[in-house]
Amino acid sequence: MTDQDEERYAAIMADHDAAIARELDQVHAENSAVLDQVQAMVSPEAFQQIKDTLADSGFTHSYQIADSPVGMPQDDDFVLGTVYVNQTTNGGFSGDDYAGTMSMPLQAGRYFQFCYAC
């Protein structure tokens, strides 16, 4: 690889890294806005459980407030009721990869829904 090629490669990678950083900032802003809405809808105890679940769920994204759950009911001892999980990757190639969608009940028949990958 010539010096010119290395410089072009470095510039391409820097642009790529900047694009990823912008996308992650956008995802964070969108997720934060949804979490603010969720916090206004639930008790402090329920919101803490939601935050703990998010922290334990690996990479999370696509936060939304949904009208119906996705997946199968799970017994997660969530203070507001039954949590639903639609696990789309169960172990993966390495046996350690899991991904899917989780729906946690809110008030008034709504659900906090997010995707996870860990």
C-alpha positions as a Python dict, from the first residue, in 0.01 Angstrom:
ca = {
    (1, 'M'): (0, 0, 0),
    (2, 'T'): (138, 338, -95),
    (3, 'D'): (144, 641, 132),
    (4, 'Q'): (-137, 791, -76),
    (5, 'D'): (-345, 476, -33),
    (6, 'E'): (-288, 481, 341),
    (7, 'E'): (-394, 846, 359),
    (8, 'R'): (-710, 774, 158),
    (9, 'Y'): (-787, 475, 375),
    (10, 'A'): (-737, 679, 693),
    (11, 'A'): (-968, 952, 560),
    (12, 'I'): (-1236, 699, 465),
    (13, 'M'): (-1218, 534, 807),
    (14, 'A'): (-1234, 871, 985),
    (15, 'D'): (-1547, 962, 785),
    (16, 'H'): (-1697, 624, 869),
    (17, 'D'): (-1622, 663, 1240),
    (18, 'A'): (-1776, 1011, 1239),
    (19, 'A'): (-2091, 879, 1069),
    (20, 'I'): (-2127, 604, 1329),
    (21, 'A'): (-2081, 856, 1611),
    (22, 'R'): (-2352, 1079, 1460),
    (23, 'E'): (-2588, 784, 1428),
    (24, 'L'): (-2530, 673, 1787),
    (25, 'D'): (-2590, 1029, 1909),
    (26, 'Q'): (-2920, 1034, 1718),
    (27, 'V'): (-3026, 696, 1862),
    (28, 'H'): (-2941, 817, 2212),
    (29, 'A'): (-3144, 1136, 2167),
    (30, 'E'): (-3446, 945, 2036),
    (31, 'N'): (-3424, 685, 2313),
    (32, 'S'): (-3390, 955, 2581),
    (33, 'A'): (-3705, 1129, 2458),
    (34, 'V'): (-3904, 805, 2485),
    (35, 'L'): (-3760, 732, 2831),
    (36, 'D'): (-3870, 1076, 2947),
    (37, 'Q'): (-4226, 990, 2840),
    (38, 'V'): (-4207, 650, 3010),
    (39, 'Q'): (-4081, 805, 3333),
    (40, 'A'): (-4384, 1036, 3338),
    (41, 'M'): (-4618, 735, 3304),
    (42, 'V'): (-4487, 503, 3578),
    (43, 'S'): (-4390, 501, 3943),
    (44, 'P'): (-4028, 557, 4047),
    (45, 'E'): (-4006, 187, 4137),
    (46, 'A'): (-4126, 77, 3793),
    (47, 'F'): (-3895, 323, 3618),
    (48, 'Q'): (-3599, 190, 3815),
    (49, 'Q'): (-3689, -164, 3705),
    (50, 'I'): (-3703, -44, 3345),
    (51, 'K'): (-3362, 122, 3376),
    (52, 'D'): (-3217, -192, 3537),
    (53, 'T'): (-3360, -407, 3257),
    (54, 'L'): (-3209, -179, 2995),
    (55, 'A'): (-2871, -190, 3170),
    (56, 'D'): (-2881, -572, 3171),
    (57, 'S'): (-2993, -605, 2808),
    (58, 'G'): (-2675, -525, 2617),
    (59, 'F'): (-2710, -285, 2325),
    (60, 'T'): (-3064, -147, 2324),
    (61, 'H'): (-3234, 65, 2061),
    (62, 'S'): (-3562, 150, 1889),
    (63, 'Y'): (-3738, 261, 2207),
    (64, 'Q'): (-4108, 324, 2164),
    (65, 'I'): (-4438, 330, 2345),
    (66, 'A'): (-4657, 67, 2182),
    (67, 'D'): (-5025, -23, 2200),
    (68, 'S'): (-4964, -398, 2219),
    (69, 'P'): (-4682, -628, 2327),
    (70, 'V'): (-4459, -834, 2101),
    (71, 'G'): (-4354, -1187, 2187),
    (72, 'M'): (-4436, -1439, 2453),
    (73, 'P'): (-4514, -1361, 2817),
    (74, 'Q'): (-4226, -1397, 3062),
    (75, 'D'): (-4237, -1403, 3441),
    (76, 'D'): (-3994, -1123, 3521),
    (77, 'D'): (-4154, -998, 3845),
    (78, 'F'): (-4204, -657, 3686),
    (79, 'V'): (-4404, -435, 3919),
    (80, 'L'): (-4656, -334, 3649),
    (81, 'G'): (-4728, -682, 3514),
    (82, 'T'): (-4623, -932, 3252),
    (83, 'V'): (-4320, -861, 3036),
    (84, 'Y'): (-4321, -998, 2680),
    (85, 'V'): (-4012, -1110, 2488),
    (86, 'N'): (-3973, -1189, 2121),
    (87, 'Q'): (-3625, -1339, 2104),
    (88, 'T'): (-3510, -1354, 1743),
    (89, 'T'): (-3154, -1476, 1805),
    (90, 'N'): (-3118, -1752, 2060),
    (91, 'G'): (-2751, -1823, 2112),
    (92, 'G'): (-2634, -1741, 1762),
    (93, 'F'): (-2323, -1891, 1605),
    (94, 'S'): (-2112, -1848, 1918),
    (95, 'G'): (-2384, -1959, 2158),
    (96, 'D'): (-2357, -1629, 2345),
    (97, 'D'): (-2556, -1399, 2115),
    (98, 'Y'): (-2911, -1301, 2198),
    (99, 'A'): (-3133, -1043, 2032),
    (100, 'G'): (-3498, -954, 2013),
    (101, 'T'): (-3769, -721, 2133),
    (102, 'M'): (-3896, -672, 2486),
    (103, 'S'): (-4231, -516, 2581),
    (104, 'M'): (-4279, -393, 2938),
    (105, 'P'): (-4628, -287, 3048),
    (106, 'L'): (-4704, 73, 3131),
    (107, 'Q'): (-5032, 219, 3246),
    (108, 'A'): (-5345, 242, 3029),
    (109, 'G'): (-5269, -70, 2825),
    (110, 'R'): (-4951, 69, 2670),
    (111, 'Y'): (-4606, -92, 2655),
    (112, 'F'): (-4251, 34, 2663),
    (113, 'Q'): (-4092, -160, 2381),
    (114, 'F'): (-3727, -184, 2282),
    (115, 'C'): (-3491, -401, 2084),
    (116, 'Y'): (-3186, -559, 2244),
    (117, 'A'): (-2873, -741, 2135),
    (118, 'C'): (-2621, -894, 2370),
}
